[in-house]
């Protein structure tokens, strides 16, 4: 109602009061920053996002971070968006963040795009060595698709060497009535 009445200072007060009592509500932080952006105060919107990501408890942190990064990209601030990605990677090493960063680097579109995206994949592979195998496999598959689209023959061969190998093990099992059965198990080695 206050927005319809063009009482923007009152809107700011209402958002501030709401955030005093519920600082974990990501939607409120995003709507507040969106209001400031609509009013043309980009620096104030950026400050709101900056305060929001420092909150100790958030109900949807991944959406807040994505919105903040998208905001910086819309503003043409690629260096700030890159810094936000690396801040987020200090908090979490999730494979989706690494993949999003590589897509971001590819979207910049200058002469160093492929080189920077490849470096992201290399760093991610190094960091995810200790993580769950499914996450690392997801990264390697995305990296392979990237190399087959943007790489040369040498880079494609390098990623093929890094891909997990499927190994089959066979063992003989003898049933109680004396029949031998060959069982095979297969699994991947990363």
MIZAZA-359798 format. One line per 2 residues: number of its first residue (from 1); for each residue x negated, y, z of C-alpha. Coordinates in steps of 0.001 Angstrom, whole numbers, plus 500000, padded with zeros to 6 digits. Each point is the difference from the previous one (the first is absolute). Example, Ala and Ser with C-alpha at 12.3 -4.5 7.8 and 13.67 -1.06 7.14 Angstrom:
! residues 2
1) 487700,495500,507800; 498630,503440,499340
//
This chain:
! residues 190
1) 500000,500000,500000; 497166,502384,500882
3) 498378,499346,496608; 503263,500830,498221
5) 500203,503236,502010; 496396,500796,499001
7) 498939,500147,503652; 496588,498479,499414
9) 498450,501220,503241; 502794,498263,501885
11) 499363,496846,497946; 496365,500104,501091
13) 501019,500325,503640; 502387,497065,499683
15) 497325,497820,498382; 497499,500956,502723
17) 502473,499155,502755; 500899,496716,498372
19) 496316,499060,499704; 499347,500918,503645
21) 502414,497286,501059; 499288,497502,497217
23) 496472,500415,498641; 499985,496398,498712
25) 502717,500762,497409; 498205,500111,496636
27) 503100,501071,498097; 500236,503201,502026
29) 496323,500811,499365; 500456,499444,496271
31) 503214,502049,499786; 498368,502839,501937
33) 497013,500022,497629; 502358,499765,497024
35) 501883,503072,501249; 496761,501975,500262
37) 498998,498894,496525; 503374,501109,498601
39) 499483,503357,501681; 496644,500295,498245
41) 497839,499697,503102; 497686,497195,498901
43) 497466,500614,502778; 502685,499698,502646
45) 501258,496754,498415; 496432,498671,499964
47) 499602,500916,503688; 503216,498150,500857
49) 498792,496886,498198; 496620,500271,501730
51) 501627,500139,503421; 502363,497158,499102
53) 497276,497498,499078; 498233,500581,503316
55) 503003,498876,502040; 499158,496915,502082
57) 503300,498251,499246; 501904,500257,496744
59) 502997,497986,498865; 498973,499842,496306
61) 496345,501072,499725; 499460,498468,496559
63) 502774,502141,498495; 498702,503144,501701
65) 496453,499428,498719; 501252,499278,496490
67) 502142,503144,500008; 497073,502119,501204
69) 497673,498565,497333; 502654,500520,497305
71) 500440,503577,501233; 496286,500703,499543
73) 500020,498397,496547; 502976,502178,498992
75) 498077,503046,501183; 497075,498989,497773
77) 497761,499417,503015; 498359,496740,498928
79) 497084,500399,502402; 502357,500443,502967
81) 502027,496990,498877; 496791,497942,499794
83) 499036,501126,503513; 503439,498925,501256
85) 499529,496565,498480; 496684,499606,501800
87) 501517,501241,503279; 502720,497388,499606
89) 497401,497316,499279; 498320,500845,503310
91) 503262,499019,501700; 500893,496969,497898
93) 498207,497814,497496; 503188,498756,498372
95) 499551,498821,496424; 502911,502132,498755
97) 498205,503164,501112; 496887,498945,498080
99) 502067,499218,496896; 501824,503312,500266
101) 496658,501823,500231; 498731,498239,496873
103) 503192,500976,498123; 499548,503562,501231
105) 496426,500080,498676; 501181,498659,496645
107) 502671,502692,499837; 497530,502862,500205
109) 498998,499526,496375; 496495,501416,499772
111) 496839,498361,498674; 499142,498382,503366
113) 503410,498433,500592; 499056,496388,499267
115) 496761,500246,501974; 501780,501389,503097
117) 502782,497420,499816; 497420,497213,499686
119) 498207,501337,503091; 503295,499872,501899
121) 500421,496350,499028; 496430,499236,501070
123) 500439,501690,503393; 503338,498286,500523
125) 498541,496603,499183; 497209,500598,502499
127) 502393,501131,502745; 502550,497246,499399
129) 497512,497121,500211; 501013,499367,503620
131) 503714,500547,499459; 502684,497534,499005
133) 499283,498058,496828; 503306,500979,498395
135) 499128,503701,500224; 496595,499472,498465
137) 501473,497831,497255; 502524,502762,499269
139) 497132,502495,499723; 497935,497754,497733
141) 502944,499389,497679; 500636,503745,499708
143) 496292,500600,499424; 499938,497352,497277
145) 502974,501617,498240; 498228,503370,500284
147) 496766,498653,498486; 501808,498265,497149
149) 501764,503271,499183; 497199,502530,500560
151) 496744,498075,500333; 497465,498584,497603
153) 498994,496383,499477; 497370,500123,502750
155) 502389,501392,502626; 502596,497389,499009
157) 497468,497217,500465; 499002,501435,503393
159) 503563,499996,501275; 500592,496503,498633
161) 497072,498811,502140; 501608,501557,503092
163) 503364,498355,499455; 500816,497106,502335
165) 499487,496491,498761; 502645,497358,500382
167) 498659,496827,501510; 501759,496661,500038
169) 499158,497388,502555; 501089,496417,499593
171) 500195,497470,502724; 501174,496462,500196
173) 502716,499043,502402; 500954,496429,500687
175) 503598,499339,500998; 500882,497407,502680
177) 500912,497463,497314; 496540,500280,498373
179) 500795,502273,497041; 497375,502653,499231
181) 501266,503457,499124; 497865,502833,498670
183) 500958,503336,501573; 498711,503308,498730
185) 499910,503341,501753; 499113,503222,498252
187) 498939,503315,501458; 498114,503138,499042
189) 496538,501011,501127; 499381,503727,500085
//
